[in-house]
Amino acid sequence: MSDDIRAVLGDPAPPEAPRIGPVLEEVYSVLEQRKAEPSEESYTAKLLVGPQDKLLKKVAEEASEVIIAARDHDPEQLRWEIGDLIYHVLVVMLREGMTLEDLASELASRRR
């Protein structure tokens, strides 16, 4: 962009970072869809109907990977592993009949 155009229009606003609330709601909605309309190819659907122990072991595995990434001070890996952990925790929530609203209420009740 030329300086003349920049002077008139200003610099374009940087793209807004996604907000966690809407992202969690969208992910949870997709999980609900996978539960309602399971597909043999869907990893999520397999976690929702397969053996519970397999899902719970994935949560433990992902939690361990978060710990390792944090210990190693690796922000890229930490972000990735936290994403995996949250995804698997959301699957546990859905499988157990817990909603995002249930979680929000619990977290809000802990504020002082």
MIZA-969668 format. One line per 10 residues: number of its first residue (from 0); their letters; for each residue x, y, z of C-alpha. Coordinates in steps of 0.2 Angstrom, whole numbers. Layout:
N
NUM	A	X,Y,Z ~ ...;
This chain:
112
0	MSDDIRAVLG	0,0,0 ~ 7,17,-5 ~ 10,30,8 ~ -4,41,0 ~ -17,28,1 ~ -11,23,19 ~ -13,41,24 ~ -31,41,18 ~ -37,24,23 ~ -25,20,37;
10	DPAPPEAPRI	-17,4,40 ~ -29,-11,39 ~ -34,-18,56 ~ -25,-34,60 ~ -36,-49,60 ~ -45,-51,77 ~ -39,-66,87 ~ -52,-80,89 ~ -61,-79,106 ~ -61,-95,116;
20	GPVLEEVYSV	-79,-95,120 ~ -86,-96,102 ~ -72,-108,97 ~ -77,-120,111 ~ -95,-119,107 ~ -91,-122,89 ~ -80,-137,93 ~ -93,-144,105 ~ -107,-142,92 ~ -97,-152,80;
30	LEQRKAEPSE	-94,-166,93 ~ -113,-166,96 ~ -116,-168,77 ~ -104,-183,77 ~ -113,-191,91 ~ -130,-188,83 ~ -124,-193,65 ~ -110,-206,68 ~ -99,-211,54 ~ -87,-225,53;
40	ESYTAKLLVG	-73,-214,48 ~ -75,-201,62 ~ -62,-202,76 ~ -74,-193,87 ~ -88,-205,84 ~ -77,-219,88 ~ -72,-211,105 ~ -90,-207,109 ~ -96,-225,106 ~ -81,-236,109;
50	PQDKLLKKVA	-74,-242,125 ~ -73,-228,138 ~ -56,-234,144 ~ -49,-230,127 ~ -55,-212,128 ~ -49,-210,146 ~ -32,-216,142 ~ -31,-203,128 ~ -35,-190,141 ~ -21,-196,152;
60	EEASEVIIAA	-9,-197,137 ~ -13,-179,132 ~ -11,-173,150 ~ 6,-181,150 ~ 11,-173,134 ~ 5,-156,141 ~ 16,-158,156 ~ 31,-163,145 ~ 29,-148,133 ~ 27,-136,148;
70	RDHDPEQLRW	43,-144,157 ~ 52,-141,140 ~ 46,-123,139 ~ 40,-127,121 ~ 26,-115,117 ~ 22,-122,100 ~ 21,-140,107 ~ 12,-134,122 ~ -2,-125,112 ~ -4,-141,102;
80	EIGDLIYHVL	-5,-153,116 ~ -17,-142,126 ~ -28,-142,111 ~ -28,-161,110 ~ -31,-162,129 ~ -46,-150,128 ~ -53,-159,113 ~ -53,-175,122 ~ -60,-168,138 ~ -74,-161,128;
90	VVMLREGMTL	-77,-178,121 ~ -78,-185,139 ~ -90,-171,144 ~ -102,-175,129 ~ -100,-194,132 ~ -105,-191,150 ~ -119,-179,147 ~ -111,-163,153 ~ -113,-147,143 ~ -102,-132,141;
100	EDLASELASR	-115,-123,152 ~ -112,-135,166 ~ -93,-132,165 ~ -96,-113,164 ~ -107,-114,180 ~ -94,-124,189 ~ -80,-112,184 ~ -90,-97,188 ~ -94,-104,205 ~ -76,-104,209;
110	RR	-73,-86,207 ~ -70,-76,223;
